[in-house]
């Protein structure tokens, strides 16, 4: 199973992580794993090349982990980065709805409690 964790700070996505393989198909033959991987790689590329933000990225092939965390950014860069991250979350959510036994999404709400 691929476990997706979306961490928020208020209404902003601060960190997005995907870990684990979706299912037991042979390496390179699982379309769900491939879809998740492509979304995450595209997210990192778009953050860098479109938003101009260099995310803190962790990749661990042994654990099948890709994690992206946003650093502080200027207003326009932060806006563009949020658009990219939210679009990635939408794509991952669609995959989890289509393949609920293979992809699970957990949301962590980082808002400070009063």
C-alpha positions, 0 to 999 in steps of 0.5 A: 500500500502507498501511504500519502501524508499531506501536512497543512499549516493553516490552509497551506500545504507544507509537506507532502509525502508518499511511501510504500508500493501500491500492490504486488506487481513486478517492479516497474509494472504497477500502474498505480505506483507509476501514477503516484511517482509521476505526480510526485516527480512532476510536483517537484519539477513544477515547484522548481521550474514554474514556481521558482521554489526549491523544495526540501526533497527526500527520496528513499528508494528502499522505502519507496519514499518521496517527500516534498516540503516547502521552504519559506518563499516570496508571496508570488512563489508561495502562491504558485507553489500552493497551486502546484501542491494542491493540484498534486493532492487532487491527483493523489486523491483521485487515485486513492478513490479509484484504488482505495486498497492501494493508496491511503491518504492521511491529512495532518492539520498543523493549525495551532489550537487556541 
